[in-house]
């Protein structure tokens, strides 16, 4: 059985990690990887693709709005 991939940000450093967690659901397993820049670039590409702010909800309530503006160069 394939383990579920988790993505989360460290509350101490802000680093975004991807990997698996232990059975407690909160502790990262040894396979976690820093994916901060990859994740940020993916969100920017997502925002550019749709051309409008990205609204993120939690339990149906708006929590965040991300606006992406291309500055130049390739994305």
PDB file of N, CA, C, O and CB in Angstrom:
ATOM      1  N   UNK A   1       0.841  -1.184   0.000  1.00  0.00           N
ATOM      2  CA  UNK A   1       0.000   0.000   0.000  1.00  0.00           C
ATOM      3  C   UNK A   1       0.887   1.249   0.000  1.00  0.00           C
ATOM      4  O   UNK A   1       1.840   1.343   0.774  1.00  0.00           O
ATOM      5  CB  UNK A   1      -0.957  -0.003   1.224  1.00  0.00           C
ATOM      6  N   UNK A   2       0.565   2.196  -0.868  1.00  0.00           N
ATOM      7  CA  UNK A   2       1.316   3.429  -0.992  1.00  0.00           C
ATOM      8  C   UNK A   2       0.933   4.389   0.137  1.00  0.00           C
ATOM      9  O   UNK A   2      -0.249   4.568   0.431  1.00  0.00           O
ATOM     10  CB  UNK A   2       1.069   4.076  -2.368  1.00  0.00           C
ATOM     11  N   UNK A   3       1.936   5.005   0.764  1.00  0.00           N
ATOM     12  CA  UNK A   3       1.670   5.964   1.838  1.00  0.00           C
ATOM     13  C   UNK A   3       1.206   7.292   1.254  1.00  0.00           C
ATOM     14  O   UNK A   3       1.643   7.688   0.173  1.00  0.00           O
ATOM     15  CB  UNK A   3       2.928   6.171   2.710  1.00  0.00           C
ATOM     16  N   UNK A   4       0.320   7.977   1.972  1.00  0.00           N
ATOM     17  CA  UNK A   4      -0.214   9.253   1.539  1.00  0.00           C
ATOM     18  C   UNK A   4       0.843  10.348   1.709  1.00  0.00           C
ATOM     19  O   UNK A   4       1.485  10.446   2.754  1.00  0.00           O
ATOM     20  CB  UNK A   4      -1.490   9.600   2.327  1.00  0.00           C
ATOM     21  N   UNK A   5       1.012  11.156   0.681  1.00  0.00           N
ATOM     22  CA  UNK A   5       1.942  12.275   0.712  1.00  0.00           C
ATOM     23  C   UNK A   5       1.312  13.435   1.476  1.00  0.00           C
ATOM     24  O   UNK A   5       0.153  13.778   1.243  1.00  0.00           O
ATOM     25  CB  UNK A   5       2.334  12.710  -0.724  1.00  0.00           C
ATOM     26  N   UNK A   6       2.060  14.029   2.373  1.00  0.00           N
ATOM     27  CA  UNK A   6       1.599  15.191   3.135  1.00  0.00           C
ATOM     28  C   UNK A   6       2.480  16.391   2.780  1.00  0.00           C
ATOM     29  O   UNK A   6       3.667  16.241   2.491  1.00  0.00           O
ATOM     30  CB  UNK A   6       1.633  14.907   4.678  1.00  0.00           C
ATOM     31  N   UNK A   7       1.883  17.567   2.808  1.00  0.00           N
ATOM     32  CA  UNK A   7       2.605  18.811   2.568  1.00  0.00           C
ATOM     33  C   UNK A   7       2.249  19.751   3.712  1.00  0.00           C
ATOM     34  O   UNK A   7       1.077  19.887   4.063  1.00  0.00           O
ATOM     35  CB  UNK A   7       2.248  19.441   1.160  1.00  0.00           C
ATOM     36  N   UNK A   8       3.249  20.397   4.293  1.00  0.00           N
ATOM     37  CA  UNK A   8       2.984  21.309   5.395  1.00  0.00           C
ATOM     38  C   UNK A   8       4.145  22.259   5.603  1.00  0.00           C
ATOM     39  O   UNK A   8       5.268  21.996   5.172  1.00  0.00           O
ATOM     40  CB  UNK A   8       2.704  20.535   6.672  1.00  0.00           C
ATOM     41  N   UNK A   9       3.858  23.373   6.274  1.00  0.00           N
ATOM     42  CA  UNK A   9       4.882  24.376   6.570  1.00  0.00           C
ATOM     43  C   UNK A   9       5.290  24.274   8.033  1.00  0.00           C
ATOM     44  O   UNK A   9       4.450  24.096   8.915  1.00  0.00           O
ATOM     45  CB  UNK A   9       4.371  25.804   6.245  1.00  0.00           C
ATOM     46  N   UNK A  10       6.579  24.389   8.276  1.00  0.00           N
ATOM     47  CA  UNK A  10       7.090  24.372   9.638  1.00  0.00           C
ATOM     48  C   UNK A  10       6.645  25.640  10.361  1.00  0.00           C
ATOM     49  O   UNK A  10       6.839  26.739   9.843  1.00  0.00           O
ATOM     50  CB  UNK A  10       8.636  24.245   9.647  1.00  0.00           C
ATOM     51  N   UNK A  11       6.050  25.509  11.549  1.00  0.00           N
ATOM     52  CA  UNK A  11       5.645  26.709  12.289  1.00  0.00           C
ATOM     53  C   UNK A  11       6.846  27.511  12.802  1.00  0.00           C
ATOM     54  O   UNK A  11       6.704  28.689  13.129  1.00  0.00           O
ATOM     55  CB  UNK A  11       4.751  26.319  13.461  1.00  0.00           C
ATOM     56  N   UNK A  12       8.009  26.893  12.875  1.00  0.00           N
ATOM     57  CA  UNK A  12       9.197  27.592  13.370  1.00  0.00           C
ATOM     58  C   UNK A  12       9.964  28.310  12.271  1.00  0.00           C
ATOM     59  O   UNK A  12      10.426  29.434  12.468  1.00  0.00           O
ATOM     60  CB  UNK A  12      10.112  26.618  14.060  1.00  0.00           C
ATOM     61  N   UNK A  13      10.105  27.662  11.104  1.00  0.00           N
ATOM     62  CA  UNK A  13      10.954  28.221  10.053  1.00  0.00           C
ATOM     63  C   UNK A  13      10.193  28.682   8.816  1.00  0.00           C
ATOM     64  O   UNK A  13      10.722  29.463   8.024  1.00  0.00           O
ATOM     65  CB  UNK A  13      11.967  27.212   9.648  1.00  0.00           C
ATOM     66  N   UNK A  14       8.957  28.210   8.639  1.00  0.00           N
ATOM     67  CA  UNK A  14       8.198  28.524   7.438  1.00  0.00           C
ATOM     68  C   UNK A  14       8.557  27.637   6.261  1.00  0.00           C
ATOM     69  O   UNK A  14       7.957  27.757   5.193  1.00  0.00           O
ATOM     70  CB  UNK A  14       8.408  29.955   7.066  1.00  0.00           C
ATOM     71  N   UNK A  15       9.527  26.748   6.437  1.00  0.00           N
ATOM     72  CA  UNK A  15       9.922  25.830   5.374  1.00  0.00           C
ATOM     73  C   UNK A  15       8.756  24.918   5.021  1.00  0.00           C
ATOM     74  O   UNK A  15       8.082  24.399   5.911  1.00  0.00           O
ATOM     75  CB  UNK A  15      11.153  24.997   5.796  1.00  0.00           C
ATOM     76  N   UNK A  16       8.513  24.719   3.728  1.00  0.00           N
ATOM     77  CA  UNK A  16       7.449  23.827   3.279  1.00  0.00           C
ATOM     78  C   UNK A  16       8.059  22.456   3.009  1.00  0.00           C
ATOM     79  O   UNK A  16       9.014  22.325   2.244  1.00  0.00           O
ATOM     80  CB  UNK A  16       6.732  24.389   2.002  1.00  0.00           C
ATOM     81  N   UNK A  17       7.487  21.433   3.656  1.00  0.00           N
ATOM     82  CA  UNK A  17       7.979  20.067   3.509  1.00  0.00           C
ATOM     83  C   UNK A  17       6.928  19.200   2.834  1.00  0.00           C
ATOM     84  O   UNK A  17       5.728  19.445   2.948  1.00  0.00           O
ATOM     85  CB  UNK A  17       8.365  19.476   4.875  1.00  0.00           C
ATOM     86  N   UNK A  18       7.410  18.172   2.124  1.00  0.00           N
ATOM     87  CA  UNK A  18       6.551  17.126   1.569  1.00  0.00           C
ATOM     88  C   UNK A  18       7.155  15.798   1.989  1.00  0.00           C
ATOM     89  O   UNK A  18       8.375  15.636   2.010  1.00  0.00           O
ATOM     90  CB  UNK A  18       6.422  17.235  -0.007  1.00  0.00           C
ATOM     91  N   UNK A  19       6.297  14.858   2.320  1.00  0.00           N
ATOM     92  CA  UNK A  19       6.752  13.531   2.725  1.00  0.00           C
ATOM     93  C   UNK A  19       5.617  12.787   3.390  1.00  0.00           C
ATOM     94  O   UNK A  19       4.447  13.126   3.213  1.00  0.00           O
ATOM     95  CB  UNK A  19       7.963  13.625   3.670  1.00  0.00           C
ATOM     96  N   UNK A  20       5.966  11.782   4.149  1.00  0.00           N
ATOM     97  CA  UNK A  20       4.955  11.013   4.870  1.00  0.00           C
ATOM     98  C   UNK A  20       5.068  11.306   6.358  1.00  0.00           C
ATOM     99  O   UNK A  20       6.103  11.773   6.833  1.00  0.00           O
ATOM    100  CB  UNK A  20       5.110   9.493   4.597  1.00  0.00           C
ATOM    101  N   UNK A  21       4.000  11.031   7.083  1.00  0.00           N
ATOM    102  CA  UNK A  21       4.007  11.210   8.532  1.00  0.00           C
ATOM    103  C   UNK A  21       3.813   9.860   9.205  1.00  0.00           C
ATOM    104  O   UNK A  21       3.323   8.908   8.597  1.00  0.00           O
ATOM    105  CB  UNK A  21       2.906  12.209   8.975  1.00  0.00           C
ATOM    106  N   UNK A  22       4.203   9.798  10.463  1.00  0.00           N
ATOM    107  CA  UNK A  22       4.059   8.574  11.238  1.00  0.00           C
ATOM    108  C   UNK A  22       2.589   8.347  11.594  1.00  0.00           C
ATOM    109  O   UNK A  22       1.739   9.189  11.304  1.00  0.00           O
ATOM    110  CB  UNK A  22       4.923   8.634  12.514  1.00  0.00           C
ATOM    111  N   UNK A  23       2.299   7.222  12.216  1.00  0.00           N
ATOM    112  CA  UNK A  23       0.912   6.856  12.529  1.00  0.00           C
ATOM    113  C   UNK A  23       0.201   7.881  13.402  1.00  0.00           C
ATOM    114  O   UNK A  23      -1.028   7.954  13.382  1.00  0.00           O
ATOM    115  CB  UNK A  23       0.882   5.517  13.215  1.00  0.00           C
ATOM    116  N   UNK A  24       0.951   8.682  14.176  1.00  0.00           N
ATOM    117  CA  UNK A  24       0.310   9.694  15.021  1.00  0.00           C
ATOM    118  C   UNK A  24      -0.278  10.836  14.195  1.00  0.00           C
ATOM    119  O   UNK A  24      -1.045  11.649  14.709  1.00  0.00           O
ATOM    120  CB  UNK A  24       1.313  10.250  16.026  1.00  0.00           C
ATOM    121  N   UNK A  25       0.088  10.892  12.901  1.00  0.00           N
ATOM    122  CA  UNK A  25      -0.465  11.896  12.000  1.00  0.00           C
ATOM    123  C   UNK A  25       0.159  13.267  12.126  1.00  0.00           C
ATOM    124  O   UNK A  25      -0.248  14.195  11.427  1.00  0.00           O
ATOM    125  CB  UNK A  25      -1.911  12.013  12.226  1.00  0.00           C
ATOM    126  N   UNK A  26       1.149  13.420  13.012  1.00  0.00           N
ATOM    127  CA  UNK A  26       1.736  14.739  13.236  1.00  0.00           C
ATOM    128  C   UNK A  26       3.252  14.765  13.095  1.00  0.00           C
ATOM    129  O   UNK A  26       3.831  15.834  12.899  1.00  0.00           O
ATOM    130  CB  UNK A  26       1.363  15.227  14.595  1.00  0.00           C
ATOM    131  N   UNK A  27       3.899  13.619  13.189  1.00  0.00           N
ATOM    132  CA  UNK A  27       5.353  13.553  13.159  1.00  0.00           C
ATOM    133  C   UNK A  27       5.836  13.149  11.775  1.00  0.00           C
ATOM    134  O   UNK A  27       5.405  12.137  11.224  1.00  0.00           O
ATOM    135  CB  UNK A  27       5.872  12.570  14.215  1.00  0.00           C
ATOM    136  N   UNK A  28       6.745  13.961  11.216  1.00  0.00           N
ATOM    137  CA  UNK A  28       7.295  13.649   9.904  1.00  0.00           C
ATOM    138  C   UNK A  28       8.125  12.379   9.964  1.00  0.00           C
ATOM    139  O   UNK A  28       8.860  12.160  10.927  1.00  0.00           O
ATOM    140  CB  UNK A  28       8.141  14.812   9.381  1.00  0.00           C
ATOM    141  N   UNK A  29       8.011  11.547   8.947  1.00  0.00           N
ATOM    142  CA  UNK A  29       8.876  10.378   8.792  1.00  0.00           C
ATOM    143  C   UNK A  29      10.217  10.861   8.237  1.00  0.00           C
ATOM    144  O   UNK A  29      10.376  12.042   7.928  1.00  0.00           O
ATOM    145  CB  UNK A  29       8.221   9.293   7.848  1.00  0.00           C
ATOM    146  N   UNK A  30      11.167   9.956   8.114  1.00  0.00           N
ATOM    147  CA  UNK A  30      12.520  10.313   7.682  1.00  0.00           C
ATOM    148  C   UNK A  30      12.596  10.779   6.231  1.00  0.00           C
ATOM    149  O   UNK A  30      13.622  11.318   5.816  1.00  0.00           O
ATOM    150  CB  UNK A  30      13.431   9.139   7.868  1.00  0.00           C
ATOM    151  N   UNK A  31      11.526  10.584   5.446  1.00  0.00           N
ATOM    152  CA  UNK A  31      11.584  10.915   4.020  1.00  0.00           C
ATOM    153  C   UNK A  31      11.181  12.342   3.676  1.00  0.00           C
ATOM    154  O   UNK A  31      11.069  12.671   2.495  1.00  0.00           O
ATOM    155  CB  UNK A  31      10.715   9.986   3.271  1.00  0.00           C
ATOM    156  N   UNK A  32      10.960  13.198   4.666  1.00  0.00           N
ATOM    157  CA  UNK A  32      10.506  14.558   4.343  1.00  0.00           C
ATOM    158  C   UNK A  32      11.560  15.296   3.546  1.00  0.00           C
ATOM    159  O   UNK A  32      12.761  15.099   3.732  1.00  0.00           O
ATOM    160  CB  UNK A  32      10.173  15.341   5.622  1.00  0.00           C
ATOM    161  N   UNK A  33      11.078  16.165   2.637  1.00  0.00           N
ATOM    162  CA  UNK A  33      11.974  16.950   1.793  1.00  0.00           C
ATOM    163  C   UNK A  33      11.522  18.400   1.796  1.00  0.00           C
ATOM    164  O   UNK A  33      10.325  18.685   1.821  1.00  0.00           O
ATOM    165  CB  UNK A  33      12.014  16.391   0.347  1.00  0.00           C
ATOM    166  N   UNK A  34      12.479  19.309   1.770  1.00  0.00           N
ATOM    167  CA  UNK A  34      12.197  20.734   1.656  1.00  0.00           C
ATOM    168  C   UNK A  34      11.742  20.998   0.224  1.00  0.00           C
ATOM    169  O   UNK A  34      12.520  20.824  -0.715  1.00  0.00           O
ATOM    170  CB  UNK A  34      13.454  21.605   2.032  1.00  0.00           C
ATOM    171  N   UNK A  35      10.492  21.416   0.049  1.00  0.00           N
ATOM    172  CA  UNK A  35       9.950  21.707  -1.281  1.00  0.00           C
ATOM    173  C   UNK A  35       9.466  23.149  -1.368  1.00  0.00           C
ATOM    174  O   UNK A  35       8.596  23.472  -2.176  1.00  0.00           O
ATOM    175  CB  UNK A  35       8.800  20.745  -1.616  1.00  0.00           C
ATOM    176  N   UNK A  36      10.032  24.010  -0.534  1.00  0.00           N
ATOM    177  CA  UNK A  36       9.554  25.390  -0.424  1.00  0.00           C
ATOM    178  C   UNK A  36       9.491  26.095  -1.777  1.00  0.00           C
ATOM    179  O   UNK A  36       8.426  26.565  -2.175  1.00  0.00           O
ATOM    180  CB  UNK A  36      10.450  26.174   0.517  1.00  0.00           C
ATOM    181  N   UNK A  37      10.611  26.174  -2.487  1.00  0.00           N
ATOM    182  CA  UNK A  37      10.614  26.910  -3.756  1.00  0.00           C
ATOM    183  C   UNK A  37       9.743  26.236  -4.803  1.00  0.00           C
ATOM    184  O   UNK A  37       9.047  26.922  -5.552  1.00  0.00           O
ATOM    185  CB  UNK A  37      12.034  27.046  -4.283  1.00  0.00           C
ATOM    186  N   UNK A  38       9.763  24.908  -4.874  1.00  0.00           N
ATOM    187  CA  UNK A  38       8.907  24.197  -5.830  1.00  0.00           C
ATOM    188  C   UNK A  38       7.432  24.489  -5.553  1.00  0.00           C
ATOM    189  O   UNK A  38       6.654  24.706  -6.481  1.00  0.00           O
ATOM    190  CB  UNK A  38       9.170  22.675  -5.766  1.00  0.00           C
ATOM    191  N   UNK A  39       7.055  24.493  -4.287  1.00  0.00           N
ATOM    192  CA  UNK A  39       5.662  24.750  -3.922  1.00  0.00           C
ATOM    193  C   UNK A  39       5.266  26.188  -4.255  1.00  0.00           C
ATOM    194  O   UNK A  39       4.178  26.423  -4.780  1.00  0.00           O
ATOM    195  CB  UNK A  39       5.441  24.474  -2.427  1.00  0.00           C
ATOM    196  N   UNK A  40       6.133  27.141  -3.957  1.00  0.00           N
ATOM    197  CA  UNK A  40       5.820  28.542  -4.242  1.00  0.00           C
ATOM    198  C   UNK A  40       5.712  28.801  -5.743  1.00  0.00           C
ATOM    199  O   UNK A  40       4.823  29.526  -6.187  1.00  0.00           O
ATOM    200  CB  UNK A  40       6.883  29.454  -3.633  1.00  0.00           C
ATOM    201  N   UNK A  41       6.611  28.213  -6.518  1.00  0.00           N
ATOM    202  CA  UNK A  41       6.546  28.362  -7.973  1.00  0.00           C
ATOM    203  C   UNK A  41       5.260  27.744  -8.501  1.00  0.00           C
ATOM    204  O   UNK A  41       4.620  28.317  -9.383  1.00  0.00           O
ATOM    205  CB  UNK A  41       7.775  27.709  -8.650  1.00  0.00           C
ATOM    206  N   UNK A  42       4.866  26.579  -7.976  1.00  0.00           N
ATOM    207  CA  UNK A  42       3.630  25.928  -8.422  1.00  0.00           C
ATOM    208  C   UNK A  42       2.412  26.802  -8.117  1.00  0.00           C
ATOM    209  O   UNK A  42       1.503  26.903  -8.941  1.00  0.00           O
ATOM    210  CB  UNK A  42       3.475  24.550  -7.748  1.00  0.00           C
ATOM    211  N   UNK A  43       2.387  27.431  -6.944  1.00  0.00           N
ATOM    212  CA  UNK A  43       1.268  28.317  -6.597  1.00  0.00           C
ATOM    213  C   UNK A  43       1.256  29.532  -7.525  1.00  0.00           C
ATOM    214  O   UNK A  43       0.193  29.959  -7.974  1.00  0.00           O
ATOM    215  CB  UNK A  43       1.365  28.771  -5.114  1.00  0.00           C
ATOM    216  N   UNK A  44       2.439  30.089  -7.813  1.00  0.00           N
ATOM    217  CA  UNK A  44       2.505  31.233  -8.734  1.00  0.00           C
ATOM    218  C   UNK A  44       2.010  30.840 -10.124  1.00  0.00           C
ATOM    219  O   UNK A  44       1.257  31.588 -10.747  1.00  0.00           O
ATOM    220  CB  UNK A  44       3.947  31.778  -8.821  1.00  0.00           C
ATOM    221  N   UNK A  45       2.427  29.677 -10.612  1.00  0.00           N
ATOM    222  CA  UNK A  45       1.966  29.208 -11.924  1.00  0.00           C
ATOM    223  C   UNK A  45       0.454  28.990 -11.918  1.00  0.00           C
ATOM    224  O   UNK A  45      -0.223  29.312 -12.894  1.00  0.00           O
ATOM    225  CB  UNK A  45       2.689  27.901 -12.318  1.00  0.00           C
ATOM    226  N   UNK A  46      -0.067  28.455 -10.843  1.00  0.00           N
ATOM    227  CA  UNK A  46      -1.512  28.247 -10.703  1.00  0.00           C
ATOM    228  C   UNK A  46      -2.240  29.597 -10.774  1.00  0.00           C
ATOM    229  O   UNK A  46      -3.248  29.726 -11.468  1.00  0.00           O
ATOM    230  CB  UNK A  46      -1.839  27.517  -9.360  1.00  0.00           C
ATOM    231  N   UNK A  47      -1.728  30.591 -10.058  1.00  0.00           N
ATOM    232  CA  UNK A  47      -2.336  31.920 -10.071  1.00  0.00           C
ATOM    233  C   UNK A  47      -2.287  32.581 -11.432  1.00  0.00           C
ATOM    234  O   UNK A  47      -3.261  33.200 -11.860  1.00  0.00           O
ATOM    235  CB  UNK A  47      -1.657  32.800  -9.070  1.00  0.00           C
ATOM    236  N   UNK A  48      -1.152  32.453 -12.121  1.00  0.00           N
ATOM    237  CA  UNK A  48      -1.023  33.029 -13.464  1.00  0.00           C
ATOM    238  C   UNK A  48      -1.985  32.333 -14.424  1.00  0.00           C
ATOM    239  O   UNK A  48      -2.609  32.985 -15.261  1.00  0.00           O
ATOM    240  CB  UNK A  48       0.436  32.908 -13.978  1.00  0.00           C
ATOM    241  N   UNK A  49      -2.102  31.016 -14.304  1.00  0.00           N
ATOM    242  CA  UNK A  49      -2.983  30.243 -15.195  1.00  0.00           C
ATOM    243  C   UNK A  49      -4.428  30.726 -15.112  1.00  0.00           C
ATOM    244  O   UNK A  49      -5.092  30.877 -16.138  1.00  0.00           O
ATOM    245  CB  UNK A  49      -2.914  28.750 -14.848  1.00  0.00           C
ATOM    246  N   UNK A  50      -4.912  30.964 -13.911  1.00  0.00           N
ATOM    247  CA  UNK A  50      -6.307  31.366 -13.746  1.00  0.00           C
ATOM    248  C   UNK A  50      -6.507  32.875 -13.814  1.00  0.00           C
ATOM    249  O   UNK A  50      -7.636  33.334 -13.986  1.00  0.00           O
ATOM    250  CB  UNK A  50      -6.830  30.853 -12.436  1.00  0.00           C
ATOM    251  N   UNK A  51      -5.445  33.649 -13.684  1.00  0.00           N
ATOM    252  CA  UNK A  51      -5.506  35.094 -13.884  1.00  0.00           C
ATOM    253  C   UNK A  51      -6.325  35.863 -12.875  1.00  0.00           C
ATOM    254  O   UNK A  51      -6.772  36.973 -13.161  1.00  0.00           O
ATOM    255  CB  UNK A  51      -6.037  35.368 -15.205  1.00  0.00           C
ATOM    256  N   UNK A  52      -6.531  35.301 -11.709  1.00  0.00           N
ATOM    257  CA  UNK A  52      -7.271  36.015 -10.662  1.00  0.00           C
ATOM    258  C   UNK A  52      -6.750  35.551  -9.308  1.00  0.00           C
ATOM    259  O   UNK A  52      -6.085  34.519  -9.227  1.00  0.00           O
ATOM    260  CB  UNK A  52      -8.819  35.770 -10.783  1.00  0.00           C
ATOM    261  N   UNK A  53      -7.041  36.297  -8.243  1.00  0.00           N
ATOM    262  CA  UNK A  53      -6.551  35.895  -6.920  1.00  0.00           C
ATOM    263  C   UNK A  53      -7.029  34.487  -6.542  1.00  0.00           C
ATOM    264  O   UNK A  53      -8.124  34.060  -6.907  1.00  0.00           O
ATOM    265  CB  UNK A  53      -7.010  36.905  -5.859  1.00  0.00           C
ATOM    266  N   UNK A  54      -6.179  33.793  -5.809  1.00  0.00           N
ATOM    267  CA  UNK A  54      -6.493  32.461  -5.321  1.00  0.00           C
ATOM    268  C   UNK A  54      -7.069  32.626  -3.921  1.00  0.00           C
ATOM    269  O   UNK A  54      -6.407  33.156  -3.029  1.00  0.00           O
ATOM    270  CB  UNK A  54      -5.228  31.522  -5.323  1.00  0.00           C
ATOM    271  N   UNK A  55      -8.305  32.171  -3.733  1.00  0.00           N
ATOM    272  CA  UNK A  55      -8.930  32.252  -2.413  1.00  0.00           C
ATOM    273  C   UNK A  55      -8.903  30.876  -1.768  1.00  0.00           C
ATOM    274  O   UNK A  55      -9.322  29.885  -2.368  1.00  0.00           O
ATOM    275  CB  UNK A  55     -10.388  32.787  -2.511  1.00  0.00           C
ATOM    276  N   UNK A  56      -8.406  30.828  -0.543  1.00  0.00           N
ATOM    277  CA  UNK A  56      -8.273  29.577   0.191  1.00  0.00           C
ATOM    278  C   UNK A  56      -9.237  29.598   1.367  1.00  0.00           C
ATOM    279  O   UNK A  56      -9.244  30.534   2.166  1.00  0.00           O
ATOM    280  CB  UNK A  56      -6.810  29.359   0.674  1.00  0.00           C
ATOM    281  N   UNK A  57     -10.046  28.557   1.461  1.00  0.00           N
ATOM    282  CA  UNK A  57     -11.026  28.473   2.543  1.00  0.00           C
ATOM    283  C   UNK A  57     -10.678  27.339   3.493  1.00  0.00           C
ATOM    284  O   UNK A  57      -9.976  26.395   3.129  1.00  0.00           O
ATOM    285  CB  UNK A  57     -12.440  28.276   1.980  1.00  0.00           C
ATOM    286  N   UNK A  58     -11.173  27.448   4.700  1.00  0.00           N
ATOM    287  CA  UNK A  58     -11.040  26.409   5.713  1.00  0.00           C
ATOM    288  C   UNK A  58     -12.419  26.204   6.320  1.00  0.00           C
ATOM    289  O   UNK A  58     -12.994  27.126   6.899  1.00  0.00           O
ATOM    290  CB  UNK A  58      -9.973  26.791   6.811  1.00  0.00           C
ATOM    291  N   UNK A  59     -12.940  25.005   6.187  1.00  0.00           N
ATOM    292  CA  UNK A  59     -14.289  24.695   6.667  1.00  0.00           C
ATOM    293  C   UNK A  59     -15.331  25.643   6.069  1.00  0.00           C
ATOM    294  O   UNK A  59     -16.295  26.022   6.734  1.00  0.00           O
ATOM    295  CB  UNK A  59     -14.335  24.769   8.197  1.00  0.00           C
ATOM    296  N   UNK A  60     -15.124  26.015   4.810  1.00  0.00           N
ATOM    297  CA  UNK A  60     -16.080  26.875   4.118  1.00  0.00           C
ATOM    298  C   UNK A  60     -15.915  28.364   4.380  1.00  0.00           C
ATOM    299  O   UNK A  60     -16.656  29.174   3.824  1.00  0.00           O
ATOM    300  CB  UNK A  60     -17.445  26.479   4.495  1.00  0.00           C
ATOM    301  N   UNK A  61     -14.959  28.732   5.213  1.00  0.00           N
ATOM    302  CA  UNK A  61     -14.744  30.144   5.542  1.00  0.00           C
ATOM    303  C   UNK A  61     -13.476  30.658   4.858  1.00  0.00           C
ATOM    304  O   UNK A  61     -12.437  30.001   4.920  1.00  0.00           O
ATOM    305  CB  UNK A  61     -14.646  30.340   7.077  1.00  0.00           C
ATOM    306  N   UNK A  62     -13.545  31.825   4.204  1.00  0.00           N
ATOM    307  CA  UNK A  62     -12.353  32.379   3.565  1.00  0.00           C
ATOM    308  C   UNK A  62     -11.264  32.644   4.604  1.00  0.00           C
ATOM    309  O   UNK A  62     -11.517  33.273   5.631  1.00  0.00           O
ATOM    310  CB  UNK A  62     -12.700  33.678   2.807  1.00  0.00           C
ATOM    311  N   UNK A  63     -10.047  32.158   4.327  1.00  0.00           N
ATOM    312  CA  UNK A  63      -8.928  32.339   5.257  1.00  0.00           C
ATOM    313  C   UNK A  63      -7.799  33.163   4.649  1.00  0.00           C
ATOM    314  O   UNK A  63      -7.169  33.967   5.337  1.00  0.00           O
ATOM    315  CB  UNK A  63      -8.392  30.988   5.695  1.00  0.00           C
ATOM    316  N   UNK A  64      -7.545  32.959   3.346  1.00  0.00           N
ATOM    317  CA  UNK A  64      -6.419  33.619   2.692  1.00  0.00           C
ATOM    318  C   UNK A  64      -6.783  34.004   1.260  1.00  0.00           C
ATOM    319  O   UNK A  64      -7.651  33.396   0.634  1.00  0.00           O
ATOM    320  CB  UNK A  64      -5.179  32.707   2.702  1.00  0.00           C
ATOM    321  N   UNK A  65      -6.090  35.038   0.759  1.00  0.00           N
ATOM    322  CA  UNK A  65      -6.177  35.406  -0.648  1.00  0.00           C
ATOM    323  C   UNK A  65      -4.750  35.639  -1.132  1.00  0.00           C
ATOM    324  O   UNK A  65      -3.999  36.416  -0.543  1.00  0.00           O
ATOM    325  CB  UNK A  65      -7.084  36.684  -0.868  1.00  0.00           C
ATOM    326  N   UNK A  66      -4.388  34.951  -2.217  1.00  0.00           N
ATOM    327  CA  UNK A  66      -3.054  35.084  -2.792  1.00  0.00           C
ATOM    328  C   UNK A  66      -3.198  35.727  -4.161  1.00  0.00           C
ATOM    329  O   UNK A  66      -3.937  35.233  -5.013  1.00  0.00           O
ATOM    330  CB  UNK A  66      -2.328  33.700  -2.889  1.00  0.00           C
ATOM    331  N   UNK A  67      -2.489  36.831  -4.368  1.00  0.00           N
ATOM    332  CA  UNK A  67      -2.495  37.513  -5.654  1.00  0.00           C
ATOM    333  C   UNK A  67      -1.105  37.358  -6.274  1.00  0.00           C
ATOM    334  O   UNK A  67      -0.092  37.596  -5.616  1.00  0.00           O
ATOM    335  CB  UNK A  67      -2.887  39.029  -5.497  1.00  0.00           C
ATOM    336  N   UNK A  68      -1.070  36.958  -7.547  1.00  0.00           N
ATOM    337  CA  UNK A  68       0.199  36.728  -8.236  1.00  0.00           C
ATOM    338  C   UNK A  68       0.357  37.756  -9.345  1.00  0.00           C
ATOM    339  O   UNK A  68      -0.561  37.985 -10.133  1.00  0.00           O
ATOM    340  CB  UNK A  68       0.274  35.285  -8.810  1.00  0.00           C
ATOM    341  N   UNK A  69       1.529  38.369  -9.394  1.00  0.00           N
ATOM    342  CA  UNK A  69       1.839  39.325 -10.447  1.00  0.00           C
ATOM    343  C   UNK A  69       3.152  38.900 -11.095  1.00  0.00           C
ATOM    344  O   UNK A  69       4.176  38.797 -10.419  1.00  0.00           O
ATOM    345  CB  UNK A  69       1.926  40.787  -9.886  1.00  0.00           C
ATOM    346  N   UNK A  70       3.126  38.655 -12.401  1.00  0.00           N
ATOM    347  CA  UNK A  70       4.349  38.259 -13.110  1.00  0.00           C
ATOM    348  C   UNK A  70       5.225  39.475 -13.306  1.00  0.00           C
ATOM    349  O   UNK A  70       4.766  40.503 -13.804  1.00  0.00           O
ATOM    350  CB  UNK A  70       4.023  37.600 -14.476  1.00  0.00           C
ATOM    351  N   UNK A  71       6.488  39.366 -12.916  1.00  0.00           N
ATOM    352  CA  UNK A  71       7.411  40.481 -12.986  1.00  0.00           C
ATOM    353  C   UNK A  71       8.275  40.464 -14.229  1.00  0.00           C
ATOM    354  O   UNK A  71       8.844  41.496 -14.584  1.00  0.00           O
ATOM    355  CB  UNK A  71       8.277  40.490 -11.785  1.00  0.00           C
ATOM    356  N   UNK A  72       8.391  39.361 -14.887  1.00  0.00           N
ATOM    357  CA  UNK A  72       9.248  39.223 -16.064  1.00  0.00           C
ATOM    358  C   UNK A  72       9.957  37.888 -16.011  1.00  0.00           C
ATOM    359  O   UNK A  72       9.883  37.181 -15.006  1.00  0.00           O
ATOM    360  CB  UNK A  72      10.270  40.379 -16.152  1.00  0.00           C
ATOM    361  N   UNK A  73      10.622  37.550 -17.050  1.00  0.00           N
ATOM    362  CA  UNK A  73      11.296  36.261 -17.105  1.00  0.00           C
ATOM    363  C   UNK A  73      10.289  35.148 -17.337  1.00  0.00           C
ATOM    364  O   UNK A  73       9.101  35.399 -17.544  1.00  0.00           O
ATOM    365  CB  UNK A  73      12.086  36.006 -15.817  1.00  0.00           C
ATOM    366  N   UNK A  74      10.767  33.947 -17.301  1.00  0.00           N
ATOM    367  CA  UNK A  74       9.910  32.777 -17.581  1.00  0.00           C
ATOM    368  C   UNK A  74       9.364  32.191 -16.300  1.00  0.00           C
ATOM    369  O   UNK A  74      10.064  32.092 -15.292  1.00  0.00           O
ATOM    370  CB  UNK A  74      10.688  31.701 -18.352  1.00  0.00           C
ATOM    371  N   UNK A  75       8.121  31.810 -16.352  1.00  0.00           N
ATOM    372  CA  UNK A  75       7.510  31.042 -15.258  1.00  0.00           C
ATOM    373  C   UNK A  75       6.982  29.772 -15.883  1.00  0.00           C
ATOM    374  O   UNK A  75       6.413  28.932 -15.187  1.00  0.00           O
ATOM    375  CB  UNK A  75       6.358  31.851 -14.514  1.00  0.00           C
TER     376      UNK A  75
END
